[in-house]
Amino acid sequence: MTDMLLEKSQELPATGRLAELADQCVQCGLCLPVCPTYALDGNEAESPRGRIAIAAALARGQVEAGPALRLHLDHCLGCLNCEAVCPADVRYAELLVETRSLLGPAPRRPQHLLSLAKRPARMRALRRIAGWLGLPRWKNRLARRLPPASPWRAALLSLPATAPAAPVQTSRPRVENAPLALFPGCIASIDDAEAQRAAVTLLEAAGFQVSVLPAFCCGALDLHGGAIAAATHAADQVRQVWQASGATQLLSVTPGCVGTLRRALPGVRVSDPVELLAAHVEVLRFRPLARRVAVHLPCTQINVTRSDAALLRLLGHIPELQLSVLPRPPHCCGAAGSHLLEYPERAARLRDQTLQQVASLKTSVLLSSNIGCRLHLAAGLGELSLECAHQHPLTLLAQQLEPPH
């Protein structure tokens, strides 16, 4: 990290909590080899260690958060590979949220796009209109007329070619006081409705009752973007619908939502449904599938839900299925919530590294559990003209599920 970035200022007040979190770092550097942005740039300021030093200086009012300085913090993907290897147990996720809260929303934050993404009912209606107008057929040509750094270009390229599935519902109109509640989210409630329906099907086949909560944004996009007032409002909404559900465990098929849901509901068990399914897989039967599939494990599935091993065990129960897991770390696809919109060129560089691995496997199917990752990877598949279908692993599992006799 260069001294020129650390301009002296007394304008920022000291933030004791942030300084306390930063002081946990012993500056050992073990995080550097697993950091995707450090691998991308080779710059100390683009590493967890560098960002922690910046956060500490901000907290003590020693530096001013000018554009050059905060850019390194905004570039962080929040993949948390650093937390996984940290010998000092630095709570980097908490530190990142606290630092971005101090700084406020990033200047490059695409407010209109994110506002639309957080309103699934409006987004679903617009997607229907776009389908009537034939947008999926010519979106790529339109996108290429926009600058490479345009968030609208990234959004158009990530727009699925198919119409969204109907919203997920349980097999009964309402399951009263079901022990499990499924949180649909915002974008996932539209573009992962099929996976959410698959989760309900699989869980019911395993003997569980599941209710489905209303679809809205959990607040992850705001929380990780420094928009704390909006994130707090979303957390209040999560608590309200959770208390009304009467459930004892909350599920999300989107690993990217789980950390934010846990933050909103301390003391509540919030998890990926694959954990429950893997624990009760003996009651499930799957049809054989003689196919080789590539499995992309999102950063949040490895470092937040920690359900990657459960997912691979579950997929391993499909007879004849051959799994090829994409290598990690420091690989990250670059989606990272709104990062693919804010920094599309950097996100594309990270994505291309991931897709090179997919191409080397010569597989026709790519599985990924996080909707943002999957839409981002699918856009790259189209850009590189790679013939590879993509879907949520739960969708594949439900397709191969043997019906009960």
N, C-alpha and C positions, 0 to 999 in steps of 0.2 A: 504494500500500500504506500503511495507516495505522499510526502508531507504537504504538497500543494493542495491536496483534497481537504486537509484539515485546517480550514480557515478559522481563526480564533473569533469567538463571539460570546457575549454574555447574555444574549437574548433568550436562549432556550433554558428553561428552569431545570434544575437537577431533578431526576426521577429516580428515587431510591430503589424502587422495585426493579427497574430496568438495569440499574447499575449492579444490583445484587445478582441478577441473573447473569450478567456479563462477567462478573468476577469469578464465576464458577469455572470459566475456561482457563486451562493451564497452558494454552498456546503450544500444545505438543505437535500439532500438524497432522495427526492421524486422519483428520477429516478430509484433507486435501485430495488424496487419491480417489475418494468415492464421491466427490462433488462434481456434478455434471457441468456447472458453469465454470468451474476452475479448469476442467478438462477442455472446455470450449475456448477459453481465453488465455489460460496460463497466467492469470493476473491475481495477485494475492488479495486484492480488494474484491474479487469475484469468488472468494472462498468463504466458508463458514468462519474461519479464524479472522479473516479480514473484516467481515461484516460484524462480528462480535466486537471487534476493536472500534469500529465506527459507532455501533450502538452505545458502547460504554462512553465514548467521547460526547455523543449527543446527550446522553442522560446527565452528564456532569456539566453540560453547558459549555464545553470546551471547543465545540465546532458549530458551524452554521450549516443547516441542511440545504445547501445549494444544489442546483441541478446535477452537477457532476458527482456530488457525494451521494445523493439519494438514489441515483441511477443504479449503483451497485446493490443497494437494498431492494430496489424494485425488480432487478434481474433475478433475484432468488426465486427458485421454483418451489421451495417448501417441500422438497422430496423427502427430507429427514434422513437421508443416508448418513449424514454426519452424526445424528443422535444414536444411530445403531452401532457406531464404532467408537463413540466417545468414552474414554476411560474415566472421565470426571463426571459423567452423567449430566452434562449441560442440557438444560431444558430449552433447546434451540427453538422448537415450535412456539413456545410461550414467549421467548425473547423476540422472535420475528413479529408476532402479533402485537406485542407491546411497542416495539419500535415503529411499526407502521401506524399504530394508533397515535403515537406521538407526532408523526409526520403528517398524517391525514392522507386522503386519497391522492394517488399519483396523478401528475398532470396528463399523462398519456392514457388514463383510464377512460375507455369508451362508454360514457355514461348512458347514451341512448340505447346502444346495443345491449348493455348489461341490464338496463331497466326492462327491456323487452324480454330478455332471457329469463328474468325472475318472475314473469307473469305467464304461467303456462297456458291459461285459458286464452289470453290474447295471442300468444305465440301459436297455439294450435289453430286458431281462426285464420291467422295470417298465412300459416303453412297451407291451409286448405285453398285459400285464394291464390297463393303462389302455384299450387298444383294445377288449378283451373287455367292459369295463365301460361302454363308450360315452363315455368322458371327452371325446374330441375334439368331440362334439356339444354338450356342455353346459359346457365349460370356460370360455367367455366369461361365461356367467351367474354361474358360481361366482367367477370372478376379480373381477367387478364388485361383489361383496359384501365384498371385501377393501379396505383403505385404499389410496389411490393410491400411497403410498410403500412399500407392501409388496413385498419381493422375490418372494414367492410369487405375487402378482398378475402381476408382469412375467413370471415363468416360465410361468405358465398361459397368458397371452396369446400367448407366443412358441412354445407347444407346437404342432407341425405337426398339421394335421387328418388327414393320411394316415399310415398305418403305415410304419415305417422299412423301407428296402430291405435285402436280405440283405447281409452284409459282402462287401467286394470281394475277389476272388481273381484270380490270373492265369489265363490260358487253360490252363495246365498245372498239376498239383498243386504243383510247386515248380520254380522256375527256378534252377538251381545257378549261383552266381557270376555272376549277371546284372550288367551294369555299372550299371544303374539300380535303385534301391530306392525304393519309395513308402511314405511314412510316413502311416498313416491318421489318427492323432490320437485324440481322445476323442469329443466331440460330432460332429465331422466324420465319424468312422467309422460313425456311425448315420445322421445326417441329410444327409450328403454322400456316402454310399456309391455312389449313382448317378453322381456326378461323378468319383469315384475310379475306378469301373469304366470310365467314358468316357475318362479319362486313359490307362488301360492299353490300351484299344482303339485310341485314336489313336496312341499311342507305338508299339505293335506294327505298326500300319499304316504307320508311318514307318520301320520296320525295326529298332526297338530291342527289347531283351529287358528285362523288368521283373519284379522280385520285390516282394512286398508284406510289409512288416514287421508285427509284432504291433500291435494297437490299444491305445494307452494315452495318457495326457496327457503332452505334451512338457514341461510345467512352466510354460507361459506364464501361466496363471491365478495361480499362486503367485508367480512371479518379479515380476510387475507389481503384485501385491497385498502385497508385503513379507514373504511367508512363505518366507524364504530356505532354511530347513532342508528343507522339502518340495520347493522348486525344485531344490535341490542333489541330492536323492534322484532326482528325475525326470531330471535331466541325466545322472546315473550310469547310469540305465536306458537312456537314449537311446544312450549310448556303448557299452553292452554289446550291444544288438541291432544297432547299426551295425557293430561289429567282427565280429559273427557272420555278417553278411549277405554279406561279400566284395564288396560293391558299391564303385564309385568315385564315384558321384554320388547324392545324396539329393534326393528330390522331395517336395513337398507341394502339394496343390491348395488349401490354406488359407493365404493370405498371412500371416494372423495368427500362424501357428506358425513361420514361416521364421526370424524374428529370434532366437527362443529356440533353435531347432535349431542355428543358426549359432553361438550363444554356447556351446552344449554341445559342438559339434564344430568347433573352430577348425582351419582348414586344409582342411576338407572343403567341397566345392562343394555348397551347399544352394540349391535354386532352385525356381521355379514351372515346371511342365511346359510352359506356353505358350511359354516362351523356346526350348526345344528344338524344339517343334512349329513355331513361326514360322520357325526357322532351316532347317527341312526341309519347309516347306509345299509345295515344288514336287512332292513325291511323293504328295501327298494331293489327292483330288478330292472336291468337295462338291456336293450337289444344290442347285438354286436354292431360295430361300425368299423369296417376295414378301411381306415383312412388315417393319413398322417396330418396332424394339425399343429400349428405353431401357437404357443401360449405366451402372450405378453402379460407379465405381472406388473400392474400399475404400482408406482411408488407407495401410494396410500394403502394398497393391499398388503404390501410387505412391511411397511413401517408404522402404519396406524392400526388397521384392523388385524394385521398379522395372521391373516387367514389364507396365505399362499399355500402352506403345506396342506391345509384342509381341502383347498380347491383341487390340488393335484391328486390327493388321495381319492377324492370323489370322482374325478374324471377317470382315474385308474380303474374304476369299477365298470366302465363301458368296455365290454369284451372287444378285443382286436384293435382298439384305438391306440394309435402311436402318438405320443406327446413329445414335442420338441420345445423346450422352454428357452426363450430368448435370454442370453446371458446378462448378468448384472453383477455389481454396479461398475462404473458410475453412470451407466446408460439410463436416460430418462427420455421419454418421447417428446417432451417439451410443451405438452398441452398445459398442465399446471393451472387449472381453473381458467382465469381470464388472461393468463400469460400469452396464449396463442393469438389473442386479439391485440394485446398491448405491444407485443414484440414478435410479430409474425415471422420476421426473417430469422431471428435467433431460434424461435420454436421450430421452424422448418429445418434448420441445420441439425438440431437435435433429433428431429423426427427422421431425417434421412439416414442418420446413423443406425437407428432402430430398424428401418425398412431394409437396409442393406443386409441385416441379419435375416430378416424374413425372406428376402430374395435368395439368399444362399441355401435356405432349407428346401426350396422348390416345393412348397406346400400350397394347397388350394384354399385353405381355411386359416384365418387368424382369429384367435379368441382373446378378448380383453374384457375385464370386468368394469372398467370405469368409462362412462359414456363420453366424457370429454376426450379421454385418450383415444377411444375408438373412432370418434368422428374425425379427430386430428389425423390419426393414422390412415383412415379411409381416404381422406383428402390427398394424402401423400401417395397412396396406392394409385389413385387416379392420375396424379401428376407424373408419376414414373411409369404409367401404363402397365402396372403389375396386375395380373389376373388373379385376384385372391379375395374370396368372400370373407366377411367379418361378422362376428356375432358375440353376444355375451355367453360365457360358458354355461350359465343356467339355462339358456335357450336350447343349447345342444343337449344338455342333460334331460330336459323335459321332452325333447323330440325323441330321444332314445328310451324313455321310460316305458317299461312294460305295464299295460293297464292291469289293475287288480282282477283276479279271477273270482 
